[in-house]
Amino acid sequence: MTAQAPTGFRMTGRLFLGIIVTFFVVIIGLDVWFASLAYTTYSGDVASNPYEAGIAFNKTLAQRRREASLGWRVEADASQPGLIALTLRDRAGTPLDGLTIAATLTRPATETGKKILIFKAAGPGRYAAQTETLTGAWDLTATATSPAGETFELADRIERK
């Protein structure tokens, strides 16, 4: 019998080892590249000054405790087009008069279209601000200050169709 010459493709151990090594080198190389790309484009820092941000947050928590001790309640009403009204009452339900209210309206996802509101007294414990007719979602942030210097902060989402 005569030996026949091999024909076609034949998988050898060396070829299989080369395929496996090449596969893992490519996967590990891509992982290293993606990890370095992620690390260089976003450091993971939420604040550039985390210690100061933590102290500011502690001040915010202290402010919330002071507000809770005041017992003030605020109701925001944006049901009338072009008008935003706030009604403030103390713990006993008595309307709070003589407050100064500073407020802004911002879009939830962007700083464009920010509006500064000027609230004026509009009845016992009620303050109103004129604005253009609003459509979509808006974030209302207001700070009410009493003549004695007590402050109360309000954050509310207003959604208009």
Contacts in CASP RR format, 6 or more apart in sequence:
PFRMAT RR
TARGET T0000
AUTHOR 0000-0000-0000
METHOD contacts of the structure
MODEL  1
MTAQAPTGFRMTGRLFLGIIVTFFVVIIGLDVWFASLAYTTYSGDVASNP
YEAGIAFNKTLAQRRREASLGWRVEADASQPGLIALTLRDRAGTPLDGLT
IAATLTRPATETGKKILIFKAAGPGRYAAQTETLTGAWDLTATATSPAGE
TFELADRIERK
46 53 0 8 1.000
47 53 0 8 1.000
63 151 0 8 1.000
63 153 0 8 1.000
66 150 0 8 1.000
66 151 0 8 1.000
67 151 0 8 1.000
67 152 0 8 1.000
67 153 0 8 1.000
70 90 0 8 1.000
70 91 0 8 1.000
70 150 0 8 1.000
70 152 0 8 1.000
71 90 0 8 1.000
71 91 0 8 1.000
72 88 0 8 1.000
72 89 0 8 1.000
72 90 0 8 1.000
72 91 0 8 1.000
72 96 0 8 1.000
72 144 0 8 1.000
72 152 0 8 1.000
73 88 0 8 1.000
73 89 0 8 1.000
73 90 0 8 1.000
73 93 0 8 1.000
74 86 0 8 1.000
74 87 0 8 1.000
74 88 0 8 1.000
74 142 0 8 1.000
74 144 0 8 1.000
74 152 0 8 1.000
74 154 0 8 1.000
75 86 0 8 1.000
75 87 0 8 1.000
76 84 0 8 1.000
76 85 0 8 1.000
76 86 0 8 1.000
76 140 0 8 1.000
76 154 0 8 1.000
76 156 0 8 1.000
76 158 0 8 1.000
77 84 0 8 1.000
77 85 0 8 1.000
77 86 0 8 1.000
77 87 0 8 1.000
78 84 0 8 1.000
78 85 0 8 1.000
78 134 0 8 1.000
78 140 0 8 1.000
78 158 0 8 1.000
78 160 0 8 1.000
81 133 0 8 1.000
81 134 0 8 1.000
82 130 0 8 1.000
82 131 0 8 1.000
82 132 0 8 1.000
82 133 0 8 1.000
82 134 0 8 1.000
83 128 0 8 1.000
83 129 0 8 1.000
83 130 0 8 1.000
83 131 0 8 1.000
84 103 0 8 1.000
84 105 0 8 1.000
84 117 0 8 1.000
84 128 0 8 1.000
84 129 0 8 1.000
84 131 0 8 1.000
84 140 0 8 1.000
84 158 0 8 1.000
85 122 0 8 1.000
85 126 0 8 1.000
85 127 0 8 1.000
85 128 0 8 1.000
85 129 0 8 1.000
86 101 0 8 1.000
86 103 0 8 1.000
86 119 0 8 1.000
86 126 0 8 1.000
86 127 0 8 1.000
86 128 0 8 1.000
86 142 0 8 1.000
86 144 0 8 1.000
86 154 0 8 1.000
87 95 0 8 1.000
87 125 0 8 1.000
87 126 0 8 1.000
87 127 0 8 1.000
88 95 0 8 1.000
88 96 0 8 1.000
88 99 0 8 1.000
88 125 0 8 1.000
88 127 0 8 1.000
88 144 0 8 1.000
88 152 0 8 1.000
89 95 0 8 1.000
89 96 0 8 1.000
89 125 0 8 1.000
90 96 0 8 1.000
95 123 0 8 1.000
95 124 0 8 1.000
95 125 0 8 1.000
95 126 0 8 1.000
96 125 0 8 1.000
96 144 0 8 1.000
96 146 0 8 1.000
97 121 0 8 1.000
97 123 0 8 1.000
97 124 0 8 1.000
97 125 0 8 1.000
98 121 0 8 1.000
98 146 0 8 1.000
98 147 0 8 1.000
99 125 0 8 1.000
99 127 0 8 1.000
99 144 0 8 1.000
99 145 0 8 1.000
99 146 0 8 1.000
100 144 0 8 1.000
100 145 0 8 1.000
101 119 0 8 1.000
101 127 0 8 1.000
101 142 0 8 1.000
101 143 0 8 1.000
101 144 0 8 1.000
101 145 0 8 1.000
102 142 0 8 1.000
102 143 0 8 1.000
102 145 0 8 1.000
103 116 0 8 1.000
103 117 0 8 1.000
103 119 0 8 1.000
103 129 0 8 1.000
103 140 0 8 1.000
103 141 0 8 1.000
103 142 0 8 1.000
103 143 0 8 1.000
104 114 0 8 1.000
104 115 0 8 1.000
104 116 0 8 1.000
104 117 0 8 1.000
104 140 0 8 1.000
104 141 0 8 1.000
104 142 0 8 1.000
105 114 0 8 1.000
105 115 0 8 1.000
105 117 0 8 1.000
105 131 0 8 1.000
105 134 0 8 1.000
105 138 0 8 1.000
105 139 0 8 1.000
105 140 0 8 1.000
105 158 0 8 1.000
106 113 0 8 1.000
106 114 0 8 1.000
106 115 0 8 1.000
106 138 0 8 1.000
106 139 0 8 1.000
106 141 0 8 1.000
107 113 0 8 1.000
107 114 0 8 1.000
107 137 0 8 1.000
107 138 0 8 1.000
107 139 0 8 1.000
108 137 0 8 1.000
108 138 0 8 1.000
108 139 0 8 1.000
108 157 0 8 1.000
115 131 0 8 1.000
115 132 0 8 1.000
117 129 0 8 1.000
117 131 0 8 1.000
117 140 0 8 1.000
117 142 0 8 1.000
118 129 0 8 1.000
118 130 0 8 1.000
119 127 0 8 1.000
119 128 0 8 1.000
119 129 0 8 1.000
119 142 0 8 1.000
120 127 0 8 1.000
120 128 0 8 1.000
120 129 0 8 1.000
121 127 0 8 1.000
122 128 0 8 1.000
133 160 0 8 1.000
134 158 0 8 1.000
134 160 0 8 1.000
135 160 0 8 1.000
135 161 0 8 1.000
136 159 0 8 1.000
136 160 0 8 1.000
136 161 0 8 1.000
137 157 0 8 1.000
137 158 0 8 1.000
137 159 0 8 1.000
138 157 0 8 1.000
138 158 0 8 1.000
138 159 0 8 1.000
138 160 0 8 1.000
139 155 0 8 1.000
139 156 0 8 1.000
139 157 0 8 1.000
139 158 0 8 1.000
140 154 0 8 1.000
140 155 0 8 1.000
140 156 0 8 1.000
140 157 0 8 1.000
140 158 0 8 1.000
141 153 0 8 1.000
141 154 0 8 1.000
141 155 0 8 1.000
142 153 0 8 1.000
142 154 0 8 1.000
142 155 0 8 1.000
143 151 0 8 1.000
143 152 0 8 1.000
143 153 0 8 1.000
143 154 0 8 1.000
144 151 0 8 1.000
144 152 0 8 1.000
144 153 0 8 1.000
144 154 0 8 1.000
145 151 0 8 1.000
END
